[in-house]
Structures are given as structure tokens and as C-alpha cells.
Amino acid sequence: MIGLSGRNTASDIYHFCVVTSSAGRNAYFVLAAWIAVDVNHGTGAIAVLLALGSAAELLTSNIGGALIDRFDRRMVCMVCDLFRLVLMLTTGLGFLFADPLIVLYLSWTIFAIVDRTYSTSLQALIPSIARAENLGSFNSSAYIGMQAGNLLAAIITGFMLSNAGRELAPLLPSGFFVLSLLGLLSMSSIRQHSAAHHRAKSGDIRRSDLLPTTFALGSLKTGAAMYGLIYAMGMFVNMLASAYVIRELGGTSLQFGCLEAAWAVGSIAGCAIFLLGSWFWRLQNILVHLVLAGMFLLGFWLYQSFVFALIQMTILGLSYNIARVLIDVQVQSTVSIDALGRARSQIHTVCVATGLLACGIIGVFGNAILPSEIFGLFGTVMIAAALFFCFRMNRGGSAESRLI
């Protein structure tokens, strides 16, 4: 067993890895998006980039989950860090000898697979570090660290792109991934891993482990469906916010930046709310946030105002991140630790599939329908889905499916 100081030290190192890994991930995304637009002279390359990454995650997420449940999760994270480091260095070299856009497409696709495996494995480590009664606050602080890493990367990457060439830009995320790797290496010296939880399991990985056919716990199906809709809501808002400002508010890039800042403020508040105490976050319910998000999306359709949009974005960001923490806590507290990787990857598969559907809708109807109309229609779908799930629960659904 780990002593109190050992547990606290492991917690500190874990959060350090969250911050550095998030910074590296966001730094790579920012530089990839910038280079793609710079080379292609348009936003179409970014759409292709995101679609390739999402498709790769959709096809391989369950394979990563099965590997996470079979092998030592800390070692899986370390291997992923090494892969990400080599990939960044290879990407920089690729810029010297090949079409930068082709290099980015290939690099981002591989990165999406490795990074998703790292993230799922890191989340699966939480029950080994945090006590059961502290899962809500621990997950919340981890998400706050993630936001801090994103902010740090955004600031530094902008400076890096302005003062270094395209070939040197991947060195920045490389540095963050090295820090994450060093953190994981130091973690091994202070904690003993449970053989029952983390030793390699004998036998081959079953085919059923690789397909999103059966969840580790039946009640997670309802929660995954609700969370998938909330995840798609986040994609809709992030993809259409700029178009909403330009086409319907007649606003400026400064106003768009304010909306993004409002989302970030709400996101941090949604994470911080779990630090108030377990009595408060246990009152939260994903079903409530499904209705709340639907109502505020519908508000974009009913009334166009910049001030009202700021309020809407703040509440949507808050609701989105509360739902993220709730689903993580539910999985970690109800699923066997040996199945955490598969359960979490299967839920992510549902989210990515829903997100890809959202991208397809925008791709087909984005220019013909106003952003507020897309918001309103999807908000109506969320409210209708919430009523369906509520009716299903009242007809005898499991109390656990409420994800309290």
C-alpha cells in the first residue's frame, strides 16, 4: 500500500503529466492547424485534418482500450510518450523533404491513435491513485490541469511559430512529451503497482475486446448515449461559433475571441465546481445537463445577441465539463479496474462517432442553413432525447443509469 505522502506525491506527479501532455497535444494541434492553413490557403485542410484524426480514433480506440487493460498502464503511457516524441521529430524532418500538407495528414492520423491511447491509459490510472470518495475532485483537478496546459501551449506556440521555421516547430510539443515521460519515470520510484491490477494478462486479446459491441456495465450504455450528444454539442459550438459571429451577429474577430473565452471560463468553472465537496457534485446528473445544453442551444435560434451569446457559451462550457467529469467518475467507481480501458474507450468511440455525424451534417448543410438554426435543431434533438431517457428510466431503468 502507498502511504499518505506517497499517495500525495503520486497525485502531484499525475497532475504534472496531465499538464505537460495537454500542453504538448495542444501545441501540436495549434501548429498543425496554422501550417495547414498557411500551406493550403484555406480552412478546408483543417477539416480534413480533424476528420482523419477522428476516423482513426473511431477505428482504433477499442484496440487501445484492450491493450491498456492487458498491460501495465504506466508503461503504456511511457511507450505512447516515446511514440509521440519520435513522431514529432519525424514530422519536422518530413517538412524538409516532402509536401508539408501530406506530412501533416499522415502525422496527425498516427498522433490521434497514440494520443488517445495515452489519454485513456492515464485516466485508467486514477483509481490507483485517488481514493473512491475523492474521485470527483481528483478528476476535476485533472481537467483544470488540462485546461492550464492548453492555455500554456497556446501562448508559447504562437511565439514559436513567429520566431522559428516550420521544421523547428515540432520541437515544442516534443519538449512537453519529454517532460511527461520524465514524470511517469519518477512515478515508478514512489509507488508499487498491484499485480492484480497491472500485470500482463495471459492469453490473447479477444475479438470482443476490440469491438464496441458490449459495455463492461449495462447502465453505461444510457450514459454513453447522453454523453455522446453532449460531446457532439461541444463540436457544433466550436465549429460554428465563428460563423455565428460573422453571419448572424455581424461581429468581429474580437467578439469571436470573447465567445471562446466565455466557453473557457465556463469549462474551468465546470471543473472547479467539483472541488466544493462530494455532497454537491453527487447532486449532479448527466440527464439534467442534456436538457440544459439543449435549452441554451435552442436559445441561439430564438434570440441573437452578443451579450446573450456570452452567457450561453459560458453555461454550455460549464455543462459540458461537468458531464465529462461525471462520466469519468461513474466509470471509475462502477467498472472493474481490469476493464477500465475498454469501458472508457468504448464510450469515447460513441462520442467520436456522434461527433463525426455532426461534422457530416455541417459539411452537407453548413452553407445552406444558418448556424443558429443548426444549434436550435440539435438542441431540440437533445431535449427530445432527454425526455426519452427520462421516460425509459421511470419505466424501470437502473438507478445507476442516471449517472448521479
Secondary structure, 3 states (H helix, E strand, C coil): CCCHHHHHHHHHHHHHHHHHHHHHHHHHHHHHHHHHHHHHCCCHHHHHHHHHHHHHHHHHHHHHHHHHHHCCHHHHHHHHHHHHHHHHHHHHHHHHHCCHHHHHHHHHHHHHHHHHHHHHHHHHCHHHHCCHHHHHHHHHHHHHHHHHHHHHHHHHHHHHHHHCCCCCCCHHHHHHHHHHHHHHHHHCCCCCCCHHHHCCCCCCCCHHHHCCCCCCCCCHHHHHHHHHHHHHHHHHHHHHHHHHHHHHHCCCHHHHHHHHHHHHHHHHHHHHHHHHCHHHHCCCCHHHHHHHHHHHHHHHHHCCCHHHHHHHHHHHHHHHHHHHHHHHHHHHHHCCHHHHHHHHHHHHHHHHHHHHHHHHHHHHHCCCCCHHHHHHHHHHHHHHHHHHHHHHHHCCCCHHHHCC
